[in-house]
């Protein structure tokens, strides 16, 4: 699955042909959305799980 990356496109959410939207990773806000919605929660869950098991 290729990432949509077009820095000239000013939209953060770009409609896909089959329906739905994709993030435009040429836009810095898309990276902030990715980090705040997936990477940080995953790290929090991992830290809490490790702390609970020790």
C-alpha positions as CSV (number, residue, x, y, z in Angstrom):
1,X,0.0,0.0,0.0
2,X,1.7,3.2,-1.2
3,X,1.4,6.4,0.9
4,X,-0.1,9.4,-0.8
5,X,2.5,12.1,-0.7
6,X,2.1,15.4,-2.7
7,X,3.5,18.5,-1.0
8,X,1.8,20.7,-3.6
9,X,-1.6,19.4,-2.5
10,X,-2.8,21.6,0.4
11,X,-5.4,19.0,1.6
12,X,-4.6,16.9,4.6
13,X,-7.3,14.4,3.9
14,X,-7.5,13.3,0.3
15,X,-10.5,11.3,-1.0
16,X,-9.7,7.8,-2.3
17,X,-11.3,6.4,-5.5
18,X,-12.9,3.5,-3.7
19,X,-14.4,5.7,-1.0
20,X,-13.0,7.0,2.3
21,X,-10.0,9.3,2.8
22,X,-6.3,9.0,3.0
23,X,-3.7,11.2,4.7
24,X,-1.5,13.3,2.5
25,X,2.0,12.6,4.0
26,X,3.4,15.5,2.1
27,X,1.7,17.8,4.7
28,X,3.2,18.1,8.1
29,X,-0.1,17.9,9.9
30,X,-0.6,14.4,8.6
31,X,2.6,13.3,10.4
32,X,1.3,14.9,13.6
33,X,-2.0,13.0,13.2
34,X,-0.2,9.8,12.7
35,X,2.1,10.2,15.7
36,X,-0.7,11.4,18.1
37,X,-3.3,8.9,17.0
38,X,-1.2,5.7,16.7
39,X,2.4,5.8,17.9
40,X,1.9,7.6,21.2
41,X,-1.0,5.5,22.3
42,X,0.9,2.3,21.3
43,X,3.9,3.5,23.4
44,X,1.6,4.3,26.4
45,X,0.0,0.8,26.2
46,X,3.4,-0.8,26.0
47,X,4.8,1.1,29.0
48,X,1.8,0.4,31.1
49,X,1.8,-3.3,30.2
50,X,5.5,-3.6,31.0
51,X,5.0,-1.8,34.3
52,X,2.1,-4.0,35.3
53,X,3.9,-7.2,34.5
54,X,7.0,-6.3,36.5
